[in-house]
Amino acid sequence: MNSLIRNIFMTIAVACGITCAGAITLLLLGAEKYLPDFLTLSLAFTVIIIISVIVFIKGLSKTPQNGFWYTFVAMGVKMLLEMILVIFWFVAAKKSSIEFVLMFFVLFLAFTSFLISFILKTLKKKNL
């Protein structure tokens, strides 16, 4: 349980770092009008990554065969939730201009890179 809480706080800290870096970049570029959308997307990606981290960490305490499947489920849940986010963001909210597309995929890349590096670093310490 202690490991789970520590990893969730680490995920939140990294998400805050990504969000702050992006917000500062938007402010320096003079694109303040995109800041609320950026914060909304960042929060959505943070929640998705936290859910994936929880599923992955729960799988580490299982047998090696079950832990393997938990890793796949964590990545599958992430992919499914991000597809739902894409549908909501681009279709329902009609945020399809080039600025919103770039913002979405930059955040997608940053958060996905974090999750993959987190999983790889954890698996180096403990093999499934």
C-alpha positions in Angstrom: 0.0 0.0 0.0 2.9 2.3 0.8 4.4 1.7 -2.7 1.0 2.5 -4.3 0.6 5.8 -2.5 4.2 6.8 -3.2 3.8 6.0 -6.9 0.5 8.0 -7.1 2.1 11.0 -5.5 5.1 10.7 -7.8 2.7 10.6 -10.8 0.8 13.6 -9.5 4.2 15.5 -9.1 5.3 14.6 -12.6 1.8 15.7 -13.9 2.1 19.0 -12.1 5.6 19.5 -13.6 4.3 18.8 -17.1 1.3 21.1 -16.5 3.5 23.9 -15.2 5.9 23.6 -18.0 3.1 23.7 -20.6 1.3 26.6 -18.9 4.6 28.7 -18.7 5.2 27.9 -22.4 1.7 29.1 -23.3 2.1 32.3 -21.3 5.5 33.0 -22.9 4.0 32.4 -26.4 1.2 34.8 -25.6 -1.5 32.1 -26.0 -3.3 32.7 -22.7 -6.7 32.0 -24.2 -5.7 28.3 -24.6 -4.7 27.9 -20.9 -8.1 26.7 -19.6 -8.3 24.0 -22.3 -4.7 23.0 -21.6 -5.4 22.6 -17.9 -8.5 20.6 -18.6 -6.6 18.2 -20.9 -3.8 18.0 -18.5 -6.2 17.0 -15.7 -7.8 14.4 -17.9 -4.5 12.8 -18.8 -3.4 12.9 -15.2 -6.5 11.0 -14.1 -6.0 8.4 -16.9 -2.3 7.9 -16.0 -3.1 7.5 -12.3 -5.7 4.8 -13.1 -3.1 3.0 -15.2 -0.5 3.3 -12.5 -2.9 1.8 -9.9 -3.8 -1.1 -12.2 -0.1 -1.8 -12.9 1.0 -1.5 -9.3 -1.8 -3.9 -8.2 -0.4 -6.4 -10.8 3.0 -6.4 -9.2 1.7 -8.1 -6.1 0.2 -11.0 -8.2 1.9 -14.1 -9.6 4.1 -13.5 -12.6 1.5 -14.7 -15.1 -1.2 -12.5 -13.6 1.1 -9.6 -13.2 1.9 -9.8 -16.9 -1.8 -9.5 -17.7 -2.2 -6.5 -15.3 0.4 -4.7 -17.3 -1.5 -5.3 -20.5 -4.8 -4.3 -18.8 -3.1 -1.0 -17.5 -2.1 -0.1 -21.0 -5.4 -1.2 -22.4 -7.3 0.9 -19.9 -5.1 3.9 -20.7 -5.8 3.4 -24.5 -9.5 3.0 -24.0 -9.8 6.1 -21.7 -7.7 8.1 -24.1 -10.0 7.1 -27.0 -13.0 8.2 -25.0 -11.1 11.5 -24.3 -10.4 11.9 -28.1 -14.0 11.4 -29.0 -15.2 13.9 -26.3 -12.5 16.4 -27.1 -12.6 16.5 -30.9 -16.2 15.4 -31.6 -18.4 16.5 -28.7 -16.5 19.6 -27.7 -15.6 20.5 -31.3 -12.0 21.4 -30.4 -10.5 20.5 -33.8 -8.4 23.5 -34.8 -4.7 22.9 -35.3 -3.9 24.5 -31.9 -6.1 22.1 -30.0 -4.8 19.1 -32.0 -1.1 20.0 -31.3 -1.9 20.6 -27.6 -3.6 17.3 -27.3 -0.9 15.3 -28.9 2.0 17.1 -27.1 0.2 16.2 -23.8 -0.5 12.7 -25.0 3.2 12.2 -25.9 4.4 13.6 -22.5 2.1 11.6 -20.4 2.5 8.4 -22.4 6.3 8.7 -22.3 6.1 9.1 -18.5 3.9 6.0 -18.1 6.1 3.9 -20.3 9.3 5.0 -18.6 7.6 4.3 -15.2 6.6 0.8 -16.2 10.0 0.0 -17.7 11.8 1.4 -14.6 9.6 -0.7 -12.3 10.0 -3.8 -14.4 13.8 -3.5 -14.2 13.5 -3.7 -10.5 10.9 -6.5 -10.4 10.4 -8.8 -13.3 7.0 -10.2 -14.0 
